[in-house]
Amino acid sequence: MTSADERHIPLMGTFNMRDVGGYPAAGGRTTRWRTLLRSDALHRADAAGPVLQGYGLRTVLDLRTDAEADFAPSPSCGPDTRTVRISLIGDDVLAAPPRLEAVYQYLIDQRGEAIATVIGELAAAGSVPALVHCSAGKDRTGIVIGLVLAVLGVPDEVIAADYAVSAGRIDPSVLEALHHIPGSATGNGSLTPDLLASPPSLLLDTLARAREAGGGTVEGYLTSRGLPPASLGALRDSLTTP
C-alpha cells in the first residue's frame, strides 16, 4: 500500500480527503486509483477548482442530515457532477447512547436500508469517479467505504487501517457542524472530542456486525437491506482493476 500521505488529496478547505485506490482486492485485483474518494465536508473547498475537476467526478454522495447541509452547504462540483444527499442518520438516532460504538451499532442495525441506497447509487452506471463524504469524513463515510471495500474483497485489516487514517485528519471545528445533527450525538449536547477517534478495532467490529446481520457476509447484509445483487458485480467492475 502507498502511504497515507500519498493518498491525501490537498484540497484547500478540507482536512480528510483521500483516494482509496491501490488496495489489494479479491481475485488478484486492485482498487482503482482516481475512482473512489472519501472526504469530510466540502463547504470551505473550491469544489469546482482544478483539484477536483481533474478527477472528473460524476457523483458526490453526501451522507449528512438536512441540518448539517444547511449549516455548511456544499459548493457545486460542476455541471457534469450530480450530488445525491442521503442521510445515514434517522430520527431514531436519539435513542442511541452518545458513545461511538453505540452510534456505529445503530447505523448497522437501524440504517441498513439507507446504507444500501447509498451503495446502490455508487454502483449505478456512470456514477464513478465518485466522492463520498459526511461532516468529518470518518464515521458515516468510514462505514460506507468500509462496506464497499469489503464487497471488493479488500482484507479487513487493510480496511481498518484505511479507516484509522482519519484520526489525524479531523477538522477541529467539526464538532460545531455535528451539533446540528438532531439529538446531537447526535443533538443531546453530549458530543465530545472522544467521538473523533477512529480506532481500527471499531471498524473491524462494525464489519463483523454487518456480516452477522447478513448471514455471514457483507454482501448478504447489503442485499437483505435492498441492494440489488447485480450492484455487487457492478461495484467490482467499476472500482477494481486486474
Backbone as CSV, one residue per row, in Angstrom:
resi,resn,N_x,N_y,N_z,CA_x,CA_y,CA_z,C_x,C_y,C_z
1,MET,0.838,-1.185,0.000,0.000,0.000,0.000,0.875,1.238,0.000
2,THR,0.422,2.255,-0.712,1.123,3.527,-0.611,0.763,4.187,0.706
3,SER,1.544,5.182,1.095,1.363,5.797,2.402,0.114,6.659,2.443
4,ALA,-0.323,6.967,3.674,-1.483,7.831,3.852,-1.235,9.200,3.244
5,ASP,0.007,9.681,3.325,0.309,10.992,2.752,0.133,10.982,1.244
6,GLU,0.474,9.877,0.598,0.299,9.790,-0.855,-1.172,9.721,-1.236
7,ARG,-1.999,9.199,-0.352,-3.434,9.113,-0.611,-4.130,10.447,-0.396
8,HIS,-3.582,11.263,0.476,-4.226,12.523,0.831,-4.343,13.436,-0.380
9,ILE,-5.517,14.041,-0.555,-5.744,14.985,-1.647,-5.766,16.388,-1.046
10,PRO,-4.777,17.207,-1.357,-4.633,18.511,-0.694,-5.557,19.577,-1.267
11,LEU,-6.851,19.416,-1.044,-7.824,20.408,-1.485,-8.035,21.421,-0.364
12,MET,-7.708,22.665,-0.619,-7.844,23.718,0.381,-9.268,23.741,0.924
13,GLY,-9.383,23.783,2.252,-10.693,23.802,2.890,-11.157,22.445,3.370
14,THR,-10.439,21.381,3.012,-10.753,20.054,3.528,-9.560,19.533,4.319
15,PHE,-9.843,18.594,5.216,-8.810,18.009,6.062,-8.622,16.521,5.786
16,ASN,-9.669,15.858,5.308,-9.686,14.394,5.326,-10.096,13.820,3.973
17,MET,-9.654,14.449,2.890,-9.978,13.939,1.565,-8.858,13.029,1.078
18,ARG,-9.217,11.823,0.648,-8.188,10.912,0.165,-8.766,9.881,-0.802
19,ASP,-7.861,9.251,-1.512,-8.167,8.261,-2.535,-8.071,6.869,-1.909
20,VAL,-8.997,5.978,-2.250,-8.924,4.607,-1.720,-8.478,3.625,-2.804
21,GLY,-7.747,4.113,-3.794,-7.187,3.232,-4.808,-5.941,2.514,-4.322
22,GLY,-5.554,1.472,-5.042,-4.303,0.779,-4.766,-4.350,-0.290,-3.703
23,TYR,-5.542,-0.605,-3.183,-5.643,-1.649,-2.164,-5.837,-3.021,-2.821
24,PRO,-5.277,-4.083,-2.238,-5.477,-5.426,-2.798,-6.930,-5.855,-2.637
25,ALA,-7.483,-6.428,-3.695,-8.874,-6.873,-3.686,-8.931,-8.347,-4.080
26,ALA,-10.134,-8.885,-4.125,-10.314,-10.314,-4.422,-9.859,-10.636,-5.843
27,GLY,-9.430,-11.884,-6.030,-9.067,-12.365,-7.350,-7.818,-11.731,-7.919
28,GLY,-6.927,-11.264,-7.059,-5.698,-10.651,-7.527,-5.896,-9.265,-8.116
29,ARG,-7.073,-8.675,-7.885,-7.348,-7.357,-8.425,-6.919,-6.279,-7.428
30,THR,-7.015,-5.025,-7.839,-6.617,-3.877,-7.025,-7.680,-2.802,-7.162
31,THR,-7.944,-2.071,-6.087,-8.898,-0.972,-6.199,-8.322,0.119,-7.097
32,ARG,-9.178,0.668,-7.936,-8.735,1.655,-8.920,-8.386,2.991,-8.249
33,TRP,-7.314,3.592,-8.722,-6.989,4.951,-8.329,-7.926,5.928,-9.043
34,ARG,-8.118,7.089,-8.419,-8.855,8.207,-9.009,-10.289,7.834,-9.376
35,THR,-10.847,6.881,-8.626,-12.192,6.400,-8.936,-13.138,6.544,-7.764
36,LEU,-12.645,6.314,-6.538,-13.458,6.464,-5.340,-12.681,7.287,-4.321
37,LEU,-13.240,8.441,-3.965,-12.638,9.329,-2.985,-13.526,9.387,-1.749
38,ARG,-12.910,9.669,-0.623,-13.643,9.864,0.629,-13.210,11.196,1.231
39,SER,-14.128,11.867,1.940,-13.784,13.210,2.394,-14.661,13.652,3.552
40,ASP,-14.190,14.714,4.196,-15.018,15.471,5.118,-15.844,16.475,4.316
41,ALA,-16.516,17.415,4.987,-17.410,18.354,4.320,-16.656,19.251,3.337
42,LEU,-17.374,19.718,2.326,-16.782,20.481,1.234,-17.112,21.968,1.299
43,HIS,-17.781,22.422,2.355,-18.336,23.774,2.345,-17.282,24.872,2.256
44,ARG,-16.047,24.574,2.670,-14.994,25.593,2.585,-14.045,25.338,1.418
45,ALA,-14.395,24.374,0.578,-13.498,23.982,-0.509,-13.935,24.610,-1.830
46,ASP,-12.972,24.764,-2.711,-13.264,25.179,-4.074,-13.547,23.911,-4.880
47,ALA,-14.754,23.401,-4.731,-15.073,22.110,-5.346,-15.040,22.171,-6.865
48,ALA,-15.232,23.357,-7.426,-15.206,23.484,-8.887,-13.819,23.843,-9.400
49,GLY,-12.832,23.868,-8.501,-11.473,24.234,-8.884,-10.727,23.099,-9.541
50,PRO,-9.473,23.337,-9.883,-8.716,22.370,-10.684,-8.428,21.051,-9.986
51,VAL,-8.340,21.039,-8.648,-8.011,19.786,-7.957,-9.087,18.742,-8.202
52,LEU,-10.338,19.053,-7.855,-11.408,18.080,-8.062,-11.796,17.956,-9.520
53,GLN,-11.710,19.035,-10.265,-12.048,18.960,-11.682,-11.153,17.950,-12.401
54,GLY,-9.922,17.817,-11.921,-9.003,16.864,-12.526,-9.422,15.425,-12.343
55,TYR,-10.302,15.167,-11.394,-10.784,13.804,-11.172,-11.992,13.478,-12.049
56,GLY,-12.588,14.474,-12.647,-13.757,14.224,-13.483,-14.902,13.587,-12.722
57,LEU,-15.177,14.079,-11.519,-16.208,13.466,-10.683,-17.549,13.427,-11.393
58,ARG,-18.208,12.276,-11.304,-19.556,12.121,-11.834,-20.603,12.185,-10.730
59,THR,-20.191,11.774,-9.492,-21.158,11.690,-8.395,-20.508,12.137,-7.092
60,VAL,-21.257,12.933,-6.322,-20.894,13.245,-4.939,-22.017,12.714,-4.055
61,LEU,-21.683,11.824,-3.138,-22.648,11.248,-2.210,-22.457,11.903,-0.847
62,ASP,-23.427,12.717,-0.461,-23.389,13.492,0.777,-24.241,12.767,1.806
63,LEU,-23.616,12.293,2.881,-24.294,11.462,3.874,-24.821,12.258,5.056
64,ARG,-24.798,13.576,4.978,-25.174,14.417,6.111,-26.693,14.593,6.229
65,THR,-27.107,15.053,7.389,-28.510,15.399,7.609,-28.835,16.722,6.931
66,ASP,-30.129,17.024,6.823,-30.542,18.311,6.276,-29.956,19.456,7.095
67,ALA,-29.981,19.311,8.420,-29.490,20.389,9.287,-27.997,20.643,9.076
68,GLU,-27.209,19.579,8.938,-25.780,19.758,8.677,-25.544,20.438,7.334
69,ALA,-26.275,19.999,6.320,-26.092,20.565,4.986,-26.529,22.022,4.934
70,ASP,-27.573,22.377,5.692,-27.997,23.772,5.741,-26.973,24.629,6.471
71,PHE,-26.356,24.080,7.507,-25.345,24.815,8.268,-24.065,25.003,7.460
72,ALA,-23.698,23.998,6.679,-22.449,24.037,5.911,-22.729,23.569,4.490
73,PRO,-23.386,24.394,3.672,-23.765,23.971,2.319,-22.566,23.731,1.424
74,SER,-22.637,22.678,0.640,-21.545,22.330,-0.272,-21.623,23.165,-1.544
75,PRO,-20.474,23.499,-2.115,-20.468,24.188,-3.412,-20.767,23.215,-4.536
76,SER,-21.072,23.724,-5.685,-21.264,22.884,-6.860,-19.929,22.299,-7.294
77,CYS,-19.964,21.046,-7.711,-18.757,20.407,-8.237,-18.725,20.428,-9.759
78,GLY,-19.611,21.200,-10.361,-19.602,21.325,-11.809,-20.848,20.763,-12.443
79,PRO,-21.148,21.160,-13.674,-22.395,20.745,-14.334,-22.462,19.259,-14.663
80,ASP,-21.330,18.590,-14.711,-21.321,17.170,-15.057,-21.325,16.269,-13.834
81,THR,-21.428,16.870,-12.657,-21.389,16.106,-11.410,-22.743,16.177,-10.721
82,ARG,-23.327,15.031,-10.453,-24.583,15.013,-9.702,-24.274,14.841,-8.221
83,THR,-25.000,15.562,-7.381,-24.865,15.436,-5.943,-26.108,14.760,-5.392
84,VAL,-25.908,13.686,-4.636,-27.006,12.935,-4.049,-26.816,12.962,-2.538
85,ARG,-27.784,13.508,-1.837,-27.687,13.546,-0.373,-28.650,12.534,0.226
86,ILE,-28.096,11.593,0.966,-28.864,10.555,1.645,-28.368,10.507,3.085
87,SER,-29.175,10.981,4.010,-28.739,10.994,5.402,-28.668,9.572,5.952
88,LEU,-27.525,9.237,6.539,-27.426,7.929,7.185,-28.010,7.949,8.586
89,ILE,-28.393,9.120,9.043,-28.940,9.237,10.390,-30.431,9.528,10.302
90,GLY,-31.214,8.771,11.051,-32.655,8.983,11.097,-33.080,9.565,12.424
91,ASP,-34.361,9.831,12.553,-34.868,10.407,13.799,-34.641,9.492,14.994
92,ASP,-34.544,8.185,14.748,-34.370,7.238,15.845,-32.974,7.265,16.440
93,VAL,-32.073,8.098,15.907,-30.732,8.200,16.476,-30.785,8.741,17.899
94,LEU,-31.861,9.403,18.279,-31.992,9.940,19.633,-31.903,8.845,20.687
95,ALA,-32.240,7.608,20.289,-32.198,6.505,21.251,-30.807,5.933,21.422
96,ALA,-29.859,6.328,20.584,-28.507,5.776,20.669,-27.717,6.488,21.762
97,PRO,-27.050,5.748,22.652,-26.203,6.397,23.657,-25.078,7.181,22.974
98,PRO,-24.597,8.259,23.612,-23.558,9.092,22.988,-22.170,8.466,23.073
99,ARG,-22.050,7.241,22.577,-20.762,6.563,22.503,-20.551,6.135,21.062
100,LEU,-19.306,6.208,20.619,-19.015,5.906,19.232,-19.470,4.495,18.873
101,GLU,-19.206,3.522,19.753,-19.588,2.145,19.466,-21.102,2.029,19.279
102,ALA,-21.852,2.734,20.122,-23.311,2.658,20.040,-23.828,3.298,18.761
103,VAL,-23.218,4.390,18.351,-23.637,5.037,17.108,-23.384,4.120,15.915
104,TYR,-22.228,3.446,15.882,-21.930,2.523,14.784,-22.909,1.349,14.789
105,GLN,-23.215,0.831,15.962,-24.176,-0.259,16.058,-25.544,0.189,15.569
106,TYR,-25.933,1.403,15.928,-27.198,1.961,15.457,-27.225,2.037,13.936
107,LEU,-26.142,2.518,13.327,-26.114,2.654,11.882,-26.254,1.294,11.197
108,ILE,-25.544,0.288,11.689,-25.638,-1.047,11.087,-27.005,-1.671,11.352
109,ASP,-27.510,-1.545,12.567,-28.752,-2.230,12.936,-30.000,-1.539,12.394
110,GLN,-29.995,-0.199,12.379,-31.214,0.534,12.079,-31.209,1.258,10.737
111,ARG,-30.046,1.451,10.149,-29.978,2.279,8.943,-29.414,1.518,7.748
112,GLY,-29.614,0.219,7.754,-29.101,-0.603,6.666,-29.694,-0.255,5.317
113,GLU,-30.989,0.098,5.290,-31.618,0.447,4.015,-31.001,1.716,3.436
114,ALA,-30.720,2.693,4.288,-30.080,3.923,3.806,-28.670,3.636,3.308
115,ILE,-27.938,2.794,4.026,-26.588,2.415,3.594,-26.649,1.719,2.237
116,ALA,-27.595,0.795,2.083,-27.724,0.081,0.817,-28.096,1.033,-0.320
117,THR,-28.913,2.030,-0.021,-29.286,3.010,-1.043,-28.074,3.804,-1.500
118,VAL,-27.237,4.222,-0.550,-26.016,4.955,-0.895,-25.122,4.106,-1.793
119,ILE,-24.906,2.866,-1.406,-24.016,1.996,-2.177,-24.630,1.674,-3.535
120,GLY,-25.954,1.603,-3.602,-26.608,1.416,-4.888,-26.379,2.589,-5.828
121,GLU,-26.374,3.798,-5.284,-26.073,4.978,-6.106,-24.636,4.920,-6.625
122,LEU,-23.732,4.454,-5.778,-22.335,4.328,-6.192,-22.167,3.283,-7.285
123,ALA,-22.991,2.236,-7.230,-22.882,1.143,-8.203,-23.580,1.435,-9.524
124,ALA,-24.395,2.491,-9.571,-25.168,2.785,-10.779,-24.245,3.112,-11.952
125,ALA,-24.686,2.790,-13.150,-23.888,3.044,-14.348,-23.558,4.526,-14.470
126,GLY,-22.305,4.812,-14.757,-21.876,6.188,-14.955,-21.662,6.983,-13.686
127,SER,-21.635,6.313,-12.525,-21.533,7.044,-11.257,-20.105,7.357,-10.833
128,VAL,-19.131,6.680,-11.386,-17.745,6.930,-10.990,-17.010,7.660,-12.113
129,PRO,-15.999,8.428,-11.696,-15.444,8.647,-10.369,-16.455,9.292,-9.408
130,ALA,-16.367,8.901,-8.140,-17.315,9.364,-7.135,-16.589,9.767,-5.865
131,LEU,-17.240,10.647,-5.118,-16.731,11.081,-3.820,-17.826,10.863,-2.787
132,VAL,-17.481,10.245,-1.661,-18.399,10.018,-0.550,-17.939,10.876,0.618
133,HIS,-18.864,11.631,1.222,-18.433,12.469,2.346,-19.559,12.670,3.348
134,CYS,-19.164,13.054,4.570,-20.094,13.499,5.599,-19.490,14.771,6.196
135,SER,-19.600,14.992,7.495,-19.013,16.197,8.075,-17.541,16.015,8.410
136,ALA,-17.212,14.914,9.101,-15.823,14.649,9.462,-15.131,13.714,8.472
137,GLY,-15.910,13.002,7.673,-15.321,12.034,6.749,-14.803,10.797,7.437
138,LYS,-15.348,10.485,8.597,-14.795,9.402,9.411,-15.808,8.309,9.726
139,ASP,-16.960,8.672,10.263,-17.882,7.671,10.788,-18.860,7.169,9.725
140,ARG,-19.785,8.020,9.290,-20.708,7.592,8.241,-19.951,7.240,6.958
141,THR,-19.017,8.115,6.581,-18.197,7.827,5.406,-17.370,6.575,5.619
142,GLY,-16.803,6.416,6.811,-15.967,5.253,7.107,-16.724,3.950,7.011
143,ILE,-17.979,3.940,7.464,-18.776,2.719,7.395,-19.111,2.384,5.943
144,VAL,-19.551,3.380,5.170,-19.889,3.117,3.765,-18.664,2.645,2.990
145,ILE,-17.549,3.351,3.134,-16.335,2.957,2.423,-15.876,1.580,2.887
146,GLY,-15.958,1.317,4.181,-15.550,0.020,4.700,-16.365,-1.121,4.115
147,LEU,-17.683,-0.926,4.032,-18.535,-1.973,3.460,-18.263,-2.157,1.973
148,VAL,-18.037,-1.061,1.256,-17.723,-1.169,-0.169,-16.412,-1.923,-0.371
149,LEU,-15.394,-1.577,0.399,-14.109,-2.261,0.261,-14.244,-3.748,0.608
150,ALA,-15.094,-4.063,1.578,-15.319,-5.471,1.918,-15.951,-6.218,0.744
151,VAL,-16.907,-5.599,0.061,-17.515,-6.212,-1.116,-16.460,-6.471,-2.196
152,LEU,-15.495,-5.561,-2.293,-14.444,-5.719,-3.300,-13.420,-6.777,-2.916
153,GLY,-13.490,-7.270,-1.674,-12.550,-8.290,-1.229,-11.269,-7.744,-0.650
154,VAL,-11.265,-6.479,-0.276,-10.099,-5.911,0.400,-10.018,-6.529,1.799
155,PRO,-8.846,-6.989,2.242,-8.742,-7.617,3.564,-9.182,-6.673,4.685
156,ASP,-9.792,-7.254,5.710,-10.314,-6.446,6.806,-9.250,-5.577,7.453
157,GLU,-8.031,-6.115,7.597,-7.001,-5.323,8.268,-6.612,-4.100,7.438
158,VAL,-6.719,-4.217,6.127,-6.437,-3.074,5.251,-7.569,-2.053,5.356
159,ILE,-8.805,-2.533,5.394,-9.957,-1.637,5.544,-9.847,-0.870,6.858
160,ALA,-9.495,-1.571,7.936,-9.382,-0.924,9.240,-8.244,0.090,9.265
161,ALA,-7.158,-0.227,8.569,-6.035,0.717,8.515,-6.418,1.972,7.747
162,ASP,-7.177,1.808,6.658,-7.648,2.978,5.917,-8.538,3.843,6.800
163,TYR,-9.438,3.220,7.536,-10.324,3.936,8.457,-9.523,4.713,9.501
164,ALA,-8.481,4.092,10.038,-7.710,4.702,11.122,-6.976,5.966,10.689
165,VAL,-6.725,6.127,9.402,-6.023,7.321,8.917,-6.776,8.594,9.291
166,SER,-8.087,8.506,9.414,-8.884,9.695,9.720,-8.530,10.321,11.064
167,ALA,-7.973,9.540,11.973,-7.690,10.059,13.314,-6.829,11.315,13.288
168,GLY,-5.933,11.404,12.345,-5.054,12.571,12.294,-5.493,13.634,11.322
169,ARG,-6.709,13.508,10.779,-7.132,14.427,9.720,-8.527,14.995,9.981
170,ILE,-8.857,15.260,11.218,-10.177,15.778,11.552,-10.116,17.287,11.751
171,ASP,-10.991,18.003,11.082,-11.126,19.443,11.251,-11.532,19.718,12.700
172,PRO,-10.744,20.497,13.456,-11.078,20.722,14.868,-12.402,21.440,15.081
173,SER,-12.930,22.081,14.040,-14.207,22.777,14.192,-15.396,21.890,13.828
174,VAL,-15.144,20.604,13.530,-16.223,19.757,13.042,-17.294,19.523,14.100
175,LEU,-16.940,19.622,15.392,-17.945,19.419,16.433,-19.087,20.415,16.298
176,GLU,-18.777,21.626,15.836,-19.827,22.632,15.662,-20.845,22.175,14.626
177,ALA,-20.358,21.612,13.529,-21.263,21.105,12.499,-22.051,19.904,13.017
178,LEU,-21.381,19.018,13.754,-22.049,17.811,14.232,-23.140,18.118,15.248
179,HIS,-23.029,19.239,15.936,-24.073,19.611,16.890,-25.384,19.948,16.189
180,HIS,-25.373,20.065,14.860,-26.604,20.310,14.126,-27.313,19.015,13.757
181,ILE,-26.716,17.885,14.108,-27.412,16.615,13.918,-28.532,16.538,14.944
182,PRO,-29.758,16.229,14.551,-30.838,16.107,15.530,-30.466,15.137,16.641
183,GLY,-30.590,15.591,17.892,-30.214,14.761,19.016,-28.766,14.879,19.363
184,SER,-27.963,15.440,18.536,-26.564,15.816,18.713,-25.629,14.785,19.242
185,ALA,-25.741,13.632,19.022,-24.634,12.701,19.220,-24.612,11.590,18.354
186,THR,-24.764,13.061,18.450,-26.098,13.227,17.988,-26.819,14.356,18.624
187,GLY,-27.457,15.369,18.829,-28.083,16.571,19.327,-28.451,16.687,20.728
188,ASN,-27.977,15.757,21.637,-28.322,15.914,23.043,-27.237,16.657,23.791
189,GLY,-26.339,17.329,23.067,-25.318,18.143,23.703,-24.177,17.351,24.273
190,SER,-24.089,16.075,23.986,-23.074,15.241,24.615,-21.932,14.866,23.679
191,LEU,-21.823,15.544,22.541,-20.674,15.302,21.668,-19.397,15.746,22.352
192,THR,-18.394,14.914,22.313,-17.113,15.235,22.921,-16.004,14.894,21.938
193,PRO,-14.800,15.433,22.161,-13.682,15.077,21.273,-13.406,13.589,21.211
194,ASP,-13.809,12.827,22.235,-13.604,11.380,22.211,-14.302,10.735,21.013
195,LEU,-15.380,11.349,20.560,-16.110,10.796,19.428,-15.382,11.008,18.110
196,LEU,-14.253,11.736,18.122,-13.496,11.969,16.909,-12.375,10.963,16.722
197,ALA,-12.293,9.962,17.609,-11.287,8.906,17.456,-11.695,7.960,16.329
198,SER,-10.716,7.223,15.800,-11.035,6.204,14.793,-10.195,4.957,15.029
199,PRO,-10.469,4.225,16.121,-9.706,3.007,16.416,-10.019,1.905,15.416
200,PRO,-8.996,1.243,14.869,-9.240,0.184,13.876,-10.178,-0.904,14.386
201,SER,-10.105,-1.228,15.673,-10.937,-2.295,16.216,-12.423,-1.983,16.064
202,LEU,-12.778,-0.702,16.094,-14.184,-0.328,15.960,-14.709,-0.659,14.564
203,LEU,-13.913,-0.397,13.563,-14.357,-0.709,12.196,-14.390,-2.219,11.983
204,LEU,-13.432,-2.950,12.569,-13.463,-4.412,12.477,-14.729,-4.962,13.134
205,ASP,-15.096,-4.429,14.286,-16.319,-4.868,14.960,-17.553,-4.539,14.118
206,THR,-17.518,-3.404,13.429,-18.640,-2.991,12.598,-18.804,-3.921,11.411
207,LEU,-17.705,-4.298,10.777,-17.779,-5.260,9.678,-18.323,-6.602,10.174
208,ALA,-17.869,-7.029,11.345,-18.343,-8.295,11.901,-19.839,-8.232,12.198
209,ARG,-20.305,-7.098,12.683,-21.729,-6.946,12.995,-22.575,-6.999,11.713
210,ALA,-22.073,-6.346,10.665,-22.793,-6.390,9.391,-22.851,-7.819,8.856
211,ARG,-21.743,-8.535,8.947,-21.733,-9.921,8.455,-22.691,-10.789,9.252
212,GLU,-22.713,-10.613,10.547,-23.628,-11.399,11.376,-25.075,-11.118,10.985
213,ALA,-25.375,-9.854,10.703,-26.735,-9.485,10.318,-27.071,-9.923,8.900
214,GLY,-26.038,-10.237,8.114,-26.260,-10.610,6.719,-26.044,-12.071,6.429
215,GLY,-26.130,-12.898,7.448,-25.967,-14.328,7.234,-24.543,-14.750,6.979
216,GLY,-23.586,-13.934,7.395,-22.181,-14.308,7.289,-21.371,-13.482,6.321
217,THR,-22.022,-12.635,5.508,-21.277,-11.831,4.535,-21.785,-10.398,4.506
218,VAL,-20.897,-9.490,4.123,-21.314,-8.107,3.907,-22.278,-8.044,2.731
219,GLU,-22.026,-8.860,1.694,-22.939,-8.891,0.557,-24.355,-9.265,0.997
220,GLY,-24.455,-10.241,1.892,-25.766,-10.644,2.391,-26.429,-9.536,3.177
221,TYR,-25.646,-8.811,3.943,-26.194,-7.674,4.694,-26.789,-6.639,3.754
222,LEU,-26.045,-6.274,2.717,-26.491,-5.218,1.813,-27.686,-5.644,0.976
223,THR,-27.662,-6.865,0.446,-28.784,-7.300,-0.387,-30.045,-7.495,0.445
224,SER,-29.901,-7.917,1.688,-31.076,-8.073,2.538,-31.661,-6.728,2.942
225,ARG,-30.893,-5.664,2.766,-31.377,-4.297,3.036,-31.796,-3.575,1.768
226,GLY,-31.826,-4.276,0.661,-32.387,-3.694,-0.552,-31.433,-3.439,-1.689
227,LEU,-30.141,-3.722,-1.552,-29.219,-3.532,-2.662,-29.420,-4.647,-3.681
228,PRO,-29.684,-4.309,-4.934,-29.834,-5.368,-5.943,-28.555,-6.190,-6.066
229,PRO,-28.650,-7.516,-6.160,-27.439,-8.337,-6.268,-26.544,-7.932,-7.435
230,ALA,-27.140,-7.469,-8.520,-26.331,-7.063,-9.676,-25.411,-5.901,-9.345
231,SER,-25.779,-5.115,-8.337,-24.949,-3.971,-7.963,-23.612,-4.414,-7.375
232,LEU,-23.565,-5.606,-6.801,-22.312,-6.103,-6.236,-21.290,-6.305,-7.346
233,GLY,-21.719,-6.912,-8.437,-20.823,-7.094,-9.570,-20.447,-5.774,-10.214
234,ALA,-21.401,-4.847,-10.262,-21.110,-3.536,-10.846,-20.044,-2.808,-10.038
235,LEU,-20.108,-2.925,-8.723,-19.081,-2.307,-7.878,-17.711,-2.890,-8.184
236,ARG,-17.642,-4.201,-8.282,-16.356,-4.854,-8.528,-15.808,-4.450,-9.907
237,ASP,-16.680,-4.351,-10.871,-16.233,-3.996,-12.228,-15.740,-2.551,-12.292
238,SER,-16.437,-1.639,-11.609,-16.093,-0.231,-11.744,-14.989,0.224,-10.800
239,LEU,-14.831,-0.477,-9.672,-13.917,0.013,-8.637,-12.638,-0.798,-8.516
240,THR,-12.484,-1.885,-9.295,-11.245,-2.657,-9.244,-10.693,-2.858,-10.648
241,THR,-9.420,-3.189,-10.688,-8.747,-3.434,-11.962,-7.816,-4.626,-11.801
242,PRO,-7.552,-5.391,-12.857,-6.636,-6.526,-12.738,-5.243,-6.083,-12.306
